Amino acid sequence: MTPIHAFTTTSRQGHVRAPKALARLLKKQRWPAAIAIGQQVHRAKIAIVPRLSTMHEYAGVDGLLTAQAHQPLGIFTADCVPVFLSAQKGAVVGLLHAGWRGVQSGIAAKAIRLVKTKWNIRAHDVQLWAGPSIGPCCFEVQWDVARYFPRSRQRQGKRWRVNLVAALQKQTVALGARWKSTRVPCTMHTKDYFSFRRDATAKRQVSLIMKKGSS
């Protein structure tokens, strides 16, 4: 098993979307500075990340996968779901940015299929887990959004509540993938994390993943 380092920052660690702030965080963690990040446009495009020599933002990308050791990946969120991925016990790692549009577009299922195509790793050997994100307790939407989630929505008066993590789990377990856990802190409920819905803030936490060892 290849060791993996993965975590999500808290609001106490500050807003880290700016490159200098992100560089300081990586240095504090003693991680390489050459991180891959996505532009994050709420779609399902996924990039395969090689070994980088400098920080790089992938245009139009909401998902990142790599088989390279010591290659950090980062995704920024403030209610959307950061999805961590480990395939074949850490041989490949990934991060996905999954708002409702990304979930509806099947970004997690696409990542699993890409892992199979690129590295010949079966879905059964893919494990996923979610980071802090808005929960079904707080994610209220109109029918124009709720209609995409027939198995993970509940009526709440004139609106609907949608469970994005449950939707992600259903989509990926159907392919054979496994989940560590679907219990995560709700970003809107706790001030430990930034929440756009709660505060209309431009601040973001970052989720990071990196495999150790040799590629």
Summary of the structure (lengths in Angstrom):
residues: 215
radius of gyration: 16.4
end to end distance: 12.4
largest distance: 53.6
contacts: 747
relative contact order: 0.22
helix: 25%
strand: 29%
